[in-house]
């Protein structure tokens, strides 16, 4: 059974597991910095703003995560010093610069009253088992919002794009990237859902 809870309701062990889910789910994106999910989790532990994250629990253990913001709030706040401590001087400095560019500033042009769903991820052991679908369905049922956006989904992430389309999200913007040769990603896709 999948239960959805705010990340802040978890104890310290559960919160650490949330960071581990984040590191595991996005490990391919961060492989340049480290291929060790434990190192990634240690490096990222400081930066998740847990009061904006929701967690899908499977048998009481975090299996999926997603942040829900108003598009102006930042759900990650990376600190260069921490990143350098875990990744080393060079890779930590690169991570700090890249994260500042990618993760800061909110969602440009988001409508008032809209929600931004960010960092939707599932632990590799639970992928393909409906965890992300259950988590997103829970967030979409929140009465506070009518419009939802998902920004910058890699075009290589076919599974996520399929889940989002199945829930009714439609593409509204496609942005070409310059790092295709290095990452395999050609475009970042943004999707939107407006509920009646």
Legacy VTK file of the C-alpha trace (Angstrom):
# vtk DataFile Version 3.0
C-alpha trace
ASCII
DATASET POLYDATA
POINTS 196 float
0.000 0.000 0.000
1.228 3.482 -0.883
0.751 6.240 1.685
1.505 9.917 0.922
2.804 12.160 3.715
4.577 15.521 4.000
8.335 14.988 4.375
8.389 17.047 7.575
6.267 14.438 9.369
9.068 11.871 9.094
11.654 11.246 11.799
15.373 11.826 11.177
15.826 8.356 9.679
12.879 8.899 7.327
14.219 12.287 6.291
17.585 10.724 5.473
15.744 8.121 3.382
14.037 10.960 1.480
17.474 12.317 0.548
18.535 8.807 -0.474
15.464 8.504 -2.732
16.383 11.867 -4.289
19.984 10.740 -4.861
18.899 7.359 -6.256
16.161 8.735 -8.511
18.398 11.389 -10.043
21.722 9.487 -9.877
22.099 9.302 -13.680
21.817 13.108 -13.864
24.516 13.538 -11.214
26.870 10.732 -12.329
29.587 13.243 -13.279
29.917 14.209 -9.615
29.769 10.665 -8.217
28.408 7.257 -9.186
28.006 6.369 -5.500
24.431 7.065 -4.355
25.648 7.324 -0.746
28.089 10.101 -1.658
25.342 11.891 -3.589
22.966 11.587 -0.624
25.606 12.959 1.757
26.232 15.891 -0.593
22.529 16.659 -1.058
21.380 16.197 2.559
21.791 19.897 3.333
19.940 21.282 0.344
16.421 19.802 0.255
13.764 22.116 1.713
11.719 19.307 3.228
8.661 21.395 4.103
7.950 21.567 0.341
8.369 17.823 -0.316
5.777 15.067 -0.184
6.787 11.440 0.176
5.239 8.205 -1.047
5.750 5.494 1.556
5.647 1.827 0.585
5.363 -0.350 3.686
6.393 2.685 5.747
9.603 3.329 3.799
10.107 6.349 1.486
9.897 5.180 -2.136
9.039 8.345 -4.060
9.260 12.097 -3.632
7.938 15.284 -5.192
8.109 18.927 -4.222
5.062 21.150 -4.600
5.744 24.890 -4.676
4.023 28.056 -5.825
6.695 28.382 -8.516
8.504 31.114 -6.629
9.684 29.048 -3.671
12.948 27.159 -4.002
12.718 23.529 -2.906
16.495 23.063 -3.036
19.061 25.446 -1.606
22.520 24.161 -2.477
25.529 25.513 -0.600
28.845 25.464 -2.417
30.852 24.718 0.710
28.873 21.510 1.357
29.076 20.402 -2.263
32.855 20.946 -2.310
33.203 19.006 0.945
31.595 15.928 -0.614
32.587 16.195 -4.281
36.010 17.820 -3.913
37.185 21.289 -4.888
36.767 21.056 -8.665
33.599 18.977 -8.979
32.042 20.682 -5.952
32.643 24.114 -7.487
31.179 22.935 -10.793
28.168 21.479 -8.934
27.623 24.732 -7.039
27.696 26.786 -10.242
25.486 24.361 -12.177
22.958 23.995 -9.358
22.784 27.763 -8.842
22.002 28.178 -12.538
19.520 25.287 -12.797
17.763 25.280 -9.430
17.485 28.947 -8.473
14.900 31.520 -9.389
11.655 29.583 -9.496
9.506 28.992 -12.548
9.477 31.908 -15.007
6.022 33.159 -15.935
4.053 30.857 -13.640
0.477 32.023 -13.132
-0.718 33.205 -9.730
-2.362 30.315 -7.928
-0.545 27.669 -9.972
1.626 24.939 -8.471
4.994 23.768 -9.684
5.676 20.062 -9.202
9.416 19.564 -8.941
11.913 16.756 -8.429
9.384 13.989 -8.944
11.447 10.872 -8.393
11.098 7.225 -7.453
13.723 4.979 -5.878
15.031 2.502 -8.434
13.644 -0.467 -6.447
10.122 0.951 -6.769
10.096 2.267 -10.340
7.284 1.009 -12.543
5.075 0.124 -9.562
2.741 3.129 -9.545
4.552 5.097 -6.846
4.963 8.308 -8.880
1.408 8.029 -10.216
-0.019 7.704 -6.682
2.108 10.586 -5.417
1.133 12.898 -8.270
-2.552 11.925 -8.033
-2.439 12.912 -4.358
-0.847 16.281 -5.162
-3.312 16.934 -7.997
-6.202 16.381 -5.583
-5.073 19.175 -3.270
-7.831 21.815 -3.316
-5.414 24.747 -3.159
-4.402 24.558 -6.830
-6.149 24.295 -10.183
-3.142 24.599 -12.491
0.049 22.548 -12.267
3.328 22.799 -14.176
6.262 20.435 -14.540
9.391 22.185 -15.806
12.460 20.899 -17.618
11.793 17.178 -17.983
14.579 15.534 -19.978
13.314 14.199 -23.296
15.224 11.003 -22.519
12.974 10.342 -19.499
10.270 8.496 -21.436
8.811 6.817 -18.338
8.180 10.141 -16.589
6.762 11.754 -19.721
4.384 8.790 -20.069
3.189 9.084 -16.445
2.629 12.830 -16.801
0.702 12.437 -20.063
-1.401 9.670 -18.505
-2.381 12.091 -15.721
-3.456 14.711 -18.291
-0.388 16.939 -18.543
0.309 18.398 -21.987
3.539 19.822 -23.368
3.614 23.599 -23.601
7.308 24.326 -24.122
10.384 22.537 -25.429
13.850 23.967 -24.819
16.917 22.787 -26.752
19.993 22.067 -24.644
23.661 22.540 -25.439
24.988 19.490 -23.614
23.415 16.832 -25.874
26.702 15.152 -26.723
27.617 14.754 -23.036
24.196 13.831 -21.572
22.169 12.464 -24.463
19.406 14.965 -23.687
18.254 16.979 -26.713
15.437 19.004 -25.131
13.919 19.889 -21.797
10.148 19.597 -21.965
7.712 21.580 -19.824
4.181 20.313 -19.243
1.012 21.818 -17.813
-2.303 20.573 -16.438
-5.317 22.816 -15.875
-8.140 21.193 -13.929
-11.766 22.231 -14.273
LINES 1 197
196 0 1 2 3 4 5 6 7 8 9 10 11 12 13 14 15 16 17 18 19 20 21 22 23 24 25 26 27 28 29 30 31 32 33 34 35 36 37 38 39 40 41 42 43 44 45 46 47 48 49 50 51 52 53 54 55 56 57 58 59 60 61 62 63 64 65 66 67 68 69 70 71 72 73 74 75 76 77 78 79 80 81 82 83 84 85 86 87 88 89 90 91 92 93 94 95 96 97 98 99 100 101 102 103 104 105 106 107 108 109 110 111 112 113 114 115 116 117 118 119 120 121 122 123 124 125 126 127 128 129 130 131 132 133 134 135 136 137 138 139 140 141 142 143 144 145 146 147 148 149 150 151 152 153 154 155 156 157 158 159 160 161 162 163 164 165 166 167 168 169 170 171 172 173 174 175 176 177 178 179 180 181 182 183 184 185 186 187 188 189 190 191 192 193 194 195
